[in-house]
Amino acid sequence: MILFYAAEKNRVVETMEEIVAEQLPSRHLVHCRSLVVLEQRLRRPSHNIEILLISISDAIEMRQLYAMRPLLLDLRLVIVLPGRDADIVAWAHKLSPRFIAYAD
């Protein structure tokens, strides 16, 4: 299963959803639209998440996600950042993602 976190739906998020559906049709895609829902999903004992795809909208959201770091340690993370702001990039690297992309 692919868990997809994006608080706001925009062009980038819609494009990512289309790409995942096209490239990985056999995988189940679960959406989380808030960090509270994401945290609840990650706290389940058997979460069978293959990839956690995260679309960050700003620095505040990045810091809130970082607060959940213990829940993210053993997951394959793919993070899409809103831009190349050095602070957000630094916070993203602290999560040890497999891949970082930029929305721009």
C-alpha positions as CSV (number, residue, x, y, z in Angstrom):
1,M,0.0,0.0,0.0
2,I,1.1,3.6,-0.7
3,L,0.1,6.1,1.9
4,F,-0.2,9.6,0.4
5,Y,-0.2,12.7,2.6
6,A,-1.2,16.1,1.2
7,A,-3.1,18.6,3.3
8,E,-4.2,20.7,0.3
9,K,-5.2,19.5,-3.2
10,N,-3.5,21.4,-5.9
11,R,-2.1,20.8,-9.4
12,V,1.0,19.1,-8.1
13,V,-0.9,16.8,-5.8
14,E,-3.3,15.9,-8.6
15,T,-0.4,15.2,-11.0
16,M,1.3,12.9,-8.3
17,E,-1.9,11.0,-7.9
18,E,-2.2,10.4,-11.6
19,I,1.4,9.3,-11.9
20,V,1.1,6.8,-9.0
21,A,-2.2,5.4,-10.4
22,E,-0.6,5.0,-13.8
23,Q,2.7,3.5,-12.7
24,L,1.6,1.4,-9.8
25,P,-2.0,0.4,-10.7
26,S,-1.9,-2.8,-8.5
27,R,-0.9,-0.8,-5.4
28,H,-3.6,0.5,-3.1
29,L,-3.4,4.3,-2.5
30,V,-4.7,5.7,0.8
31,H,-5.0,9.4,1.2
32,C,-4.5,11.4,4.4
33,R,-5.6,15.1,4.3
34,S,-4.4,16.1,7.7
35,L,-1.4,15.3,10.0
36,V,-3.8,14.1,12.7
37,V,-5.2,11.5,10.3
38,L,-1.7,10.5,9.1
39,E,-0.5,10.1,12.7
40,Q,-3.5,7.9,13.5
41,R,-2.8,5.7,10.5
42,L,0.8,5.3,11.3
43,R,0.0,4.3,14.9
44,R,-1.9,1.2,13.8
45,P,-0.1,-1.9,14.7
46,S,-0.1,-3.5,11.2
47,H,0.2,-0.6,8.8
48,N,1.7,-2.5,5.8
49,I,2.8,0.7,4.1
50,E,5.3,0.2,1.3
51,I,5.8,3.9,0.6
52,L,4.8,7.1,2.3
53,L,4.5,9.9,-0.2
54,I,4.3,13.3,1.4
55,S,3.5,16.7,-0.2
56,I,4.6,19.5,2.1
57,S,3.0,23.0,1.7
58,D,5.1,25.1,4.0
59,A,7.7,25.2,6.8
60,I,5.2,25.0,9.6
61,E,3.8,21.7,8.2
62,M,7.4,20.4,7.7
63,R,8.1,21.0,11.4
64,Q,4.9,19.4,12.5
65,L,5.7,16.4,10.4
66,Y,9.2,16.3,11.9
67,A,7.6,16.0,15.3
68,M,6.2,12.6,14.2
69,R,9.7,11.4,13.2
70,P,9.6,8.3,15.5
71,L,6.6,7.0,13.5
72,L,8.5,7.6,10.2
73,L,11.8,5.9,11.0
74,D,11.2,2.5,9.3
75,L,9.2,3.8,6.3
76,R,10.3,4.5,2.7
77,L,9.7,8.3,2.4
78,V,9.3,10.3,-0.7
79,I,8.9,14.0,0.1
80,V,7.7,16.7,-2.3
81,L,8.7,20.2,-1.1
82,P,7.0,23.4,-2.2
83,G,10.3,25.0,-3.3
84,R,14.0,25.1,-2.6
85,D,13.9,27.0,0.7
86,A,17.1,26.0,2.6
87,D,15.2,25.6,6.0
88,I,12.5,23.3,4.6
89,V,15.1,21.3,2.7
90,A,17.2,20.9,5.9
91,W,14.2,19.7,7.9
92,A,13.2,17.3,5.1
93,H,16.7,15.7,5.2
94,K,16.4,15.1,8.9
95,L,13.6,12.6,8.1
96,S,16.0,10.5,6.0
97,P,13.8,10.2,2.9
98,R,14.6,7.9,0.0
99,F,13.8,10.8,-2.4
100,I,13.1,14.5,-2.3
101,A,11.4,16.4,-5.2
102,Y,10.3,20.0,-5.6
103,A,6.9,21.2,-6.6
104,D,8.4,23.9,-8.7
